[in-house]
Amino acid sequence: MSEFQELKKFLANKEKEINRGIKEIVEMDSPTFPSVGTNKIINYFSKKFKSSGIKCEKLKGTKGTGDHLLATVRGKRKNKSKILLIGHCDTVFPLQTSVKRPFKIREKTAYGPGVADMKSSLITCFHVIEFIQKNYLEKVGEIQILFNSDEERGNPSSRNIIEKLAKDTFAGLIIEPARANGSIVSSRKGSIIGKLEVHGIAAHSGVEPEKGASAIYEITRKIIEISKLKIKNGNINVTGLIGGERPNIIPEKAECLIELRALEQRILNETSEKIKKIIKKNTFITNTKSIYKIVDERPAMEFNKKTNALLKITESIYKKARLKFGHTSTGGGSDGNYLSALGIPVLDGLGPVGGNLHTELEYLQIDSISKRGAILGSLILQLSSSSKI
């Protein structure tokens, strides 16, 4: 029996336990903030790993996030480099969501807040690592598994941890859910998010409007100019636009967020500079002042030669398992963006298949768990025996 078949059988036999585990943590609401829910999930997996004889430690969260969990498997193979798996336990849904919308299964589809993104991935990953710990220690070197609590908010606390763990990492495997068609993710857009504030002059809009300077007119003219930028494999989105406190007054202040995304870091950087120039050099309404500040950024997870080499290894596993192989790029960022920016080869979307992420219709294909988990485990074993990528 192949490694894939062994893993698939192991996971299939644990279907009831796996479904029960997914239900348990789906019903632990875990928005990034407040951290009460993410800490519950970190504690849950800390106990699970320790009960399976796997060393783990909690890493203190900062900036208001929950703690993070780092588990480590040290196999008998003397590899110089390690394999790093990363997942997140926070969701976009607020506390009490699971009370209104509890976990449920209809036929072979599960529903619930965060069921695909990515609580089923966490449970699946744990059982894959559990299997390797019990059966394949002689075939692996060092494997680290990081479950963080803040990915949905751009990793304000765990980014530094991820970048430190990147040292001596041979390959990064990100357990975000697979795309709805089963494809894994080979590249992701990076992002640069800036806050634009415009300050004008307030005046009575009926009696003496000539004494005022509209911050709203100025900011909207700038938005129009920025929207004209052409971005290769990228886009700009403006959100959070507000201005004017009440009627009958020329608005003194306006602000918005400018979200820039692109698949290439070079394009991100170049376009960001163009946005800054538009804001600095163009004043459309006299006596207004504009202030622009970068508030968040995530590097691009670019497709490169190392990505292609990882894909070939993965495709060979799919072929042996007689499964359809596919990969794609996507616009959203993940933990993998930070590893990729440091030159680590990364594959993403290695969790079970799901869809309608971040919505009330989010779902998980239950029958994908054993196959996707077996692919993940087989990939870990295959990479553990590789000398280079």
NORWOKA-V630310 format. One record per residue. RES is the residue in three letters. PHI is phi in whole degrees, -180 to 180 (* if undefined). OMEGA is omega in radians with two decimals (999 if undefined). D_LAST is the distance of its C-alpha to the last C-alpha in whole Angstrom. Layout:
BEGIN
res;phi;omega;d_last
RES;PHI;OMEGA;D_LAST
RES;PHI;OMEGA;D_LAST
END
This chain:
BEGIN
res;phi;omega;d_last
MET;*;-3.12;26
SER;-71;3.09;23
GLU;-59;3.11;21
PHE;-59;-3.11;21
GLN;-65;3.10;25
GLU;-62;-3.13;25
LEU;-65;-3.14;24
LYS;-62;3.13;26
LYS;-64;3.12;29
PHE;-58;-3.11;29
LEU;-71;3.10;28
ALA;-62;3.12;31
ASN;-68;3.14;33
LYS;-99;-3.02;33
GLU;-54;-3.12;34
LYS;-64;3.13;37
GLU;-65;3.13;36
ILE;-64;3.12;33
ASN;-61;3.12;35
ARG;-65;3.11;37
GLY;-65;3.11;35
ILE;-62;3.11;34
LYS;-58;-3.09;38
GLU;-59;-3.06;38
ILE;-86;3.00;35
VAL;-63;-3.12;36
GLU;-84;2.91;40
MET;-99;-3.13;39
ASP;-55;-3.02;39
SER;-141;2.97;36
PRO;-63;3.12;36
THR;-59;3.11;35
PHE;-128;-0.12;38
PRO;-72;-2.94;40
SER;-89;-3.07;38
VAL;-59;-3.11;40
GLY;-74;3.14;38
THR;-65;3.10;35
ASN;-66;3.07;36
LYS;-62;-3.11;37
ILE;-71;3.07;34
ILE;-60;3.11;32
ASN;-64;3.13;35
TYR;-59;-3.10;35
PHE;-76;3.06;31
SER;-59;3.11;32
LYS;-66;-3.12;34
LYS;-63;-3.13;32
PHE;-64;-3.11;29
LYS;-63;-3.14;32
SER;-69;3.09;34
SER;-98;3.10;31
GLY;78;-3.12;30
ILE;-105;-3.12;27
LYS;-66;3.06;28
CYS;-151;3.12;28
GLU;-143;3.06;29
LYS;-86;3.09;31
LEU;-111;-3.01;30
LYS;-61;3.06;33
GLY;-75;3.11;33
THR;-130;3.08;34
LYS;58;3.06;36
GLY;87;-3.14;38
THR;-84;3.01;35
GLY;-75;3.09;35
ASP;-74;3.09;33
HIS;-119;-3.09;29
LEU;-125;3.09;28
LEU;-118;3.08;25
ALA;-107;-3.08;24
THR;-135;3.00;22
VAL;-109;3.10;21
ARG;-115;-3.14;21
GLY;-82;-3.07;20
LYS;-91;3.12;21
ARG;-74;-3.06;17
LYS;-89;3.07;17
ASN;-82;3.10;14
LYS;-79;-3.07;14
SER;-121;-3.07;12
LYS;-111;3.01;13
ILE;-105;-3.08;12
LEU;-117;3.05;15
LEU;-105;-3.14;17
ILE;-134;3.01;19
GLY;-142;-3.14;23
HIS;-129;-3.11;26
CYS;-106;3.07;29
ASP;-89;3.09;32
THR;-127;3.12;33
VAL;-90;-3.01;35
PHE;-96;-3.10;38
PRO;-73;3.06;41
LEU;-57;3.12;43
GLN;79;3.14;45
THR;-62;-3.09;43
SER;-70;3.04;42
VAL;-70;3.13;46
LYS;-79;-3.05;47
ARG;-137;-3.04;44
PRO;-71;3.07;43
PHE;-58;3.08;40
LYS;-152;3.11;41
ILE;-122;3.02;40
ARG;-120;-3.04;42
GLU;56;-3.11;41
LYS;-112;3.14;37
THR;-124;3.12;36
ALA;-108;-3.13;36
TYR;-131;3.10;38
GLY;150;-3.11;38
PRO;-65;3.14;37
GLY;80;-3.07;33
VAL;-62;3.10;33
ALA;-99;-3.07;30
ASP;-114;-0.07;29
MET;-145;-3.03;28
LYS;-70;3.05;30
SER;-67;3.09;29
SER;-65;3.14;25
LEU;-64;3.14;26
ILE;-64;3.13;28
THR;-61;3.14;26
CYS;-59;3.14;23
PHE;-57;-3.08;25
HIS;-69;3.05;26
VAL;-64;3.13;23
ILE;-65;3.08;22
GLU;-57;-3.13;26
PHE;-65;3.14;25
ILE;-65;3.13;22
GLN;-59;-3.07;24
LYS;-85;-2.95;27
ASN;-124;-2.98;25
TYR;-134;-3.13;22
LEU;-61;-3.13;22
GLU;-72;-3.09;21
LYS;-102;-3.09;18
VAL;-123;3.01;16
GLY;-100;3.13;16
GLU;-93;3.05;17
ILE;-125;3.06;17
GLN;-115;-3.13;18
ILE;-127;3.13;20
LEU;-110;2.97;22
PHE;-106;-3.13;25
ASN;-102;-3.03;27
SER;-119;-3.00;30
ASP;-143;-3.09;30
GLU;-62;-3.08;27
GLU;-67;3.08;30
ARG;-114;3.05;31
GLY;86;3.07;28
ASN;59;3.12;27
PRO;-61;-3.12;30
SER;-101;-2.98;30
SER;-93;-3.13;26
ARG;-58;3.14;25
ASN;-61;3.12;25
ILE;-65;3.14;24
ILE;-60;-3.09;21
GLU;-69;3.06;20
LYS;-71;3.14;21
LEU;-69;-3.13;19
ALA;-63;-3.14;16
LYS;-60;3.13;16
ASP;66;3.09;14
THR;-81;-3.12;12
PHE;-80;3.13;8
ALA;-158;3.09;8
GLY;-108;3.13;12
LEU;-119;-3.04;14
ILE;-105;-2.97;17
ILE;-97;2.94;20
GLU;-57;3.14;22
PRO;-63;3.01;24
ALA;-66;3.06;23
ARG;-64;-3.08;25
ALA;-60;3.12;28
ASN;-92;3.11;27
GLY;93;-3.11;24
SER;-69;2.96;21
ILE;-87;-3.04;18
VAL;-108;-3.08;18
SER;-107;3.06;15
SER;-158;3.14;17
ARG;-138;3.06;20
LYS;-66;2.93;23
GLY;-92;-3.10;24
SER;-144;2.97;27
ILE;-132;-3.10;30
ILE;-114;-3.13;33
GLY;-120;3.08;36
LYS;-104;3.12;40
LEU;-107;3.05;43
GLU;-115;3.06;46
VAL;-122;3.12;49
HIS;-114;3.12;53
GLY;-119;3.13;56
ILE;-129;3.12;60
ALA;-78;3.07;61
ALA;-160;3.09;65
HIS;-69;-3.01;67
SER;-75;3.11;66
GLY;-104;-3.02;69
VAL;-82;-3.08;72
GLU;-143;-3.13;70
PRO;-63;-3.12;66
GLU;-65;3.12;66
LYS;-84;-3.10;66
GLY;-96;3.04;63
ALA;-139;-2.99;59
SER;-76;3.07;57
ALA;-68;3.14;53
ILE;-69;3.10;53
TYR;-59;-3.12;54
GLU;-66;-3.07;51
ILE;-68;-3.14;48
THR;-69;3.08;49
ARG;-65;3.11;49
LYS;-66;3.12;46
ILE;-60;3.13;44
ILE;-62;3.14;45
GLU;-65;3.13;44
ILE;-64;-3.11;40
SER;-66;3.13;40
LYS;-79;-3.12;41
LEU;-65;3.09;37
LYS;-97;-3.05;35
ILE;-125;3.11;31
LYS;-68;3.13;29
ASN;51;-3.14;27
GLY;-156;-3.13;28
ASN;-161;3.06;32
ILE;-122;3.08;34
ASN;-131;3.08;36
VAL;-107;-3.11;40
THR;-142;3.08;41
GLY;64;-3.10;43
LEU;-77;3.10;46
ILE;-139;3.11;49
GLY;178;3.13;52
GLY;78;-3.10;56
GLU;-85;-3.09;57
ARG;-160;-3.13;60
PRO;-64;3.03;63
ASN;73;3.12;65
ILE;-129;2.99;63
ILE;-62;-3.03;61
PRO;-64;-3.08;57
GLU;-86;-3.08;57
LYS;-144;3.03;53
ALA;-147;3.12;50
GLU;-152;3.08;46
CYS;-160;3.01;43
LEU;-107;3.10;39
ILE;-113;-3.09;37
GLU;-100;3.10;34
LEU;-108;3.11;32
ARG;-135;3.09;28
ALA;-161;-3.13;26
LEU;-79;-3.13;22
GLU;-114;-3.14;22
GLN;-64;3.13;22
ARG;-60;3.13;24
ILE;-65;3.08;27
LEU;-56;-3.08;27
ASN;-65;-3.12;28
GLU;-65;-3.12;30
THR;-70;3.09;32
SER;-60;3.10;33
GLU;-66;3.11;35
LYS;-65;3.10;37
ILE;-63;3.12;38
LYS;-60;-3.14;39
LYS;-66;3.11;41
ILE;-60;-3.11;43
ILE;-68;-3.06;44
LYS;-77;-2.98;45
LYS;-90;-3.07;47
ASN;-109;2.99;48
THR;-118;-3.04;51
PHE;-94;3.14;53
ILE;-114;-3.11;56
THR;-57;3.10;58
ASN;74;2.97;58
THR;-104;3.13;54
LYS;-131;-3.11;51
SER;-113;3.09;48
ILE;-126;-3.11;45
TYR;-126;-3.10;41
LYS;-140;3.05;39
ILE;-73;-3.09;35
VAL;-110;3.14;35
ASP;-163;3.07;32
GLU;-156;3.11;28
ARG;-138;-3.09;25
PRO;-65;3.11;22
ALA;-72;2.99;20
MET;-96;-2.98;17
GLU;-83;3.01;16
PHE;-79;-3.13;14
ASN;-145;-3.09;12
LYS;-61;3.14;9
LYS;-67;3.06;6
THR;-60;-3.11;9
ASN;-62;3.12;9
ALA;-65;3.08;6
LEU;-63;3.14;7
LEU;-64;3.13;10
LYS;-65;3.09;10
ILE;-63;-3.13;9
THR;-67;-3.14;12
GLU;-61;3.12;14
SER;-64;3.09;14
ILE;-66;3.11;15
TYR;-60;-3.11;18
LYS;-63;3.13;19
LYS;-64;3.13;20
ALA;-87;-3.13;22
ARG;59;3.09;24
LEU;-115;3.12;23
LYS;-75;-3.10;23
PHE;-105;3.06;19
GLY;-158;3.07;20
HIS;-140;-3.05;18
THR;-155;2.99;20
SER;-102;3.13;21
THR;-146;-3.03;23
GLY;-85;-3.12;26
GLY;-81;3.12;26
GLY;-89;3.09;24
SER;-154;3.06;22
ASP;-58;-3.09;21
GLY;-65;3.14;17
ASN;-59;-3.09;19
TYR;-71;3.09;19
LEU;-67;-3.10;15
SER;-59;-3.13;14
ALA;-64;3.12;17
LEU;-97;3.08;15
GLY;87;3.12;12
ILE;-84;3.05;10
PRO;-66;-3.01;8
VAL;-134;2.87;11
LEU;-122;-3.02;13
ASP;-130;3.13;16
GLY;68;-3.07;19
LEU;-95;3.10;18
GLY;-86;3.09;22
PRO;-62;-3.09;25
VAL;-84;3.09;26
GLY;-153;-3.12;29
GLY;-162;-3.10;31
ASN;52;-3.09;34
LEU;-60;3.10;32
HIS;67;3.10;34
THR;-130;3.11;37
GLU;-70;-3.11;40
LEU;-98;-3.12;39
GLU;-54;-3.08;35
TYR;-141;3.10;34
LEU;-130;3.03;32
GLN;-87;-3.03;31
ILE;-61;-3.09;32
ASP;-72;3.07;31
SER;-86;-3.01;28
ILE;-62;-3.07;27
SER;-66;3.13;27
LYS;-69;-3.09;24
ARG;-68;3.09;22
GLY;-64;3.12;22
ALA;-67;3.06;21
ILE;-64;-3.14;18
LEU;-59;3.14;17
GLY;-64;3.12;18
SER;-64;3.12;16
LEU;-66;3.09;13
ILE;-59;-3.12;13
LEU;-65;-3.13;14
GLN;-65;-3.14;11
LEU;-67;3.14;9
SER;-65;-3.14;11
SER;-100;-3.13;11
SER;-94;3.13;7
SER;-91;3.12;7
LYS;-157;3.08;4
ILE;-118;999;0
END
